[in-house]
Amino acid sequence: MFDSLPIATILVSYVAVLFALSVHEASHATAAYLLGDDTAKHLGRMTLNPVAHIDWIGTVLMPLIGAISGFNVLGWAKPVPVDTSRLTRRFRARVGYAMVAAAGPASNLVQSLVFLVALCLYIRVGFPGLPSLGLLGASMGYPVEELLKIPGLPAGQVLVLTLLGHLVWINLGLAIFNLIPFGPLDGAGILRGFLPFRWLAPFDRAQPTITIILLVLFMVGALKYILGPFFMLAELVYINPLARLILGV
């Protein structure tokens, strides 16, 4: 059973997820601090140290179960506490909270941009003569073990290539997933900040039910069909045009 596990792919993916989540949660904490709430800062959450953000079930156990079993398993990091009563009065409390919530997905979008630029430059400089767009796609979607089998590609270069590719794709995925405007996701906090007041109570009452629905859709693999068009749009208008510009193809 364990002999067939793609260990290299699991490790590269996990490192990318852990880094992306650490920046995501630290961004929530930093946004709250800039808006007047230092609760997360005092709890040590304004840091990129992943230990501060790890939830031992959601960040360690669940991903491990998913990697071994192959099932769709939902992971999570330790939520950043926000005291809305301490946020600046320049904005309504729920608008301030919406800004804190938006900081997480925004950080993932920025990371995806930074790592996409780094990935394209690395391909252009480190892999002359090879199909650059093919390497770009492979770095984000192919198992590391498959790329290690290609003659003439040093293992160290393959690991850097796939780590950068996973950092692009995972950050993009986290941004899109967390912008779902329902359940415990950041998108719900963002949407709630701008809903008419009369809609707030029905919206809040619906969230537990919607959370269960989202969890079921994720577990059965149906959520990817809902989010798939957003990934395709991101590839069409963001990843491919920028990659072609940097790669010169």
Number of C-alpha atoms within 10 A of each C-alpha: 6 7 6 7 13 15 16 14 19 17 14 20 19 19 14 22 18 22 16 25 26 24 23 28 28 27 26 28 31 21 24 30 21 12 20 17 21 21 18 23 17 11 12 13 26 25 18 18 15 19 13 17 25 18 17 13 14 16 21 16 13 17 21 17 13 14 19 15 12 11 13 15 18 13 16 17 20 18 14 21 16 20 14 19 13 16 23 16 12 9 12 14 17 19 20 25 26 20 20 26 30 24 24 28 26 18 22 27 19 15 23 26 19 14 19 23 18 17 26 25 15 17 21 17 10 12 15 10 7 11 12 19 16 9 21 22 13 18 26 19 13 15 18 25 15 11 19 17 11 11 7 7 12 12 15 9 15 18 19 15 25 27 23 26 28 27 29 28 22 21 27 23 19 21 24 19 18 20 21 18 16 23 22 15 15 26 23 21 24 24 19 21 20 13 13 8 9 8 10 14 9 9 17 13 10 13 16 14 11 15 15 12 13 17 15 13 15 15 14 12 14 12 15 14 10 11 14 12 11 15 16 12 11 14 15 12 10 12 21 14 13 17 20 13 10 16 19 10 10
